[in-house]
Amino acid sequence: LDHLRRATVASPDHARAHHLYGLALHFSGDAPAALVEFETSRRDPDFVSGLPAFQLHYGRALRDVGRYDDARDPLERYVASNPGDPLGFFELGQLELIAGDRSQDRADYVRAERAFLTSLTLDPMFAEAHRTLALVYRKLERYEEAAEEMAIYERLRT
């Protein structure tokens, strides 16, 4: 992490350095600090438009610091521009699951289900998507489907 931090200090306007430092911070568990770095990267629209994954990284960081409403736009933009990426739909599903837990609105859980199903259509071996879809099915009181998804998850984990 230290070499990435030094790169941002040496080149404070270098969006790529801030983005990479933000990724490293986020993966190390520091989403608030990562978000600061991603916000700095956003000042360079050419960098952001040239790196489609930036929207995914930014949306995840926003979600992970609790800025759920702000996270929706970058995650939706990411899946719209990368419709073949199961991770994008998984991350959007995570956001919809959180929205459902906060609102207790069945429609949020249905949107989460749709996102996880899309993720699994793209990658049927995506274990975490099976596990999280099982959680959604429990929220929707669809217990047999939840048990089936958990069984798939357990098989994929071993």
HELIX and SHEET records of a PDB file:
HELIX    1   1 ASP A    2  ALA A   10  1                                   9    
HELIX    2   2 ALA A   15  PHE A   27  1                                  13    
HELIX    3   3 ALA A   31  SER A   41  1                                  11    
HELIX    4   4 PRO A   45  GLY A   50  1                                   6    
HELIX    5   5 ALA A   53  ASP A   64  1                                  12    
HELIX    6   6 TYR A   68  SER A   81  1                                  14    
HELIX    7   7 PRO A   86  SER A  103  1                                  18    
HELIX    8   8 ARG A  106  LEU A  122  1                                  17    
HELIX    9   9 ALA A  127  LYS A  139  1                                  13    
HELIX   10  10 TYR A  143  ARG A  157  1                                  15    
END                                                                             
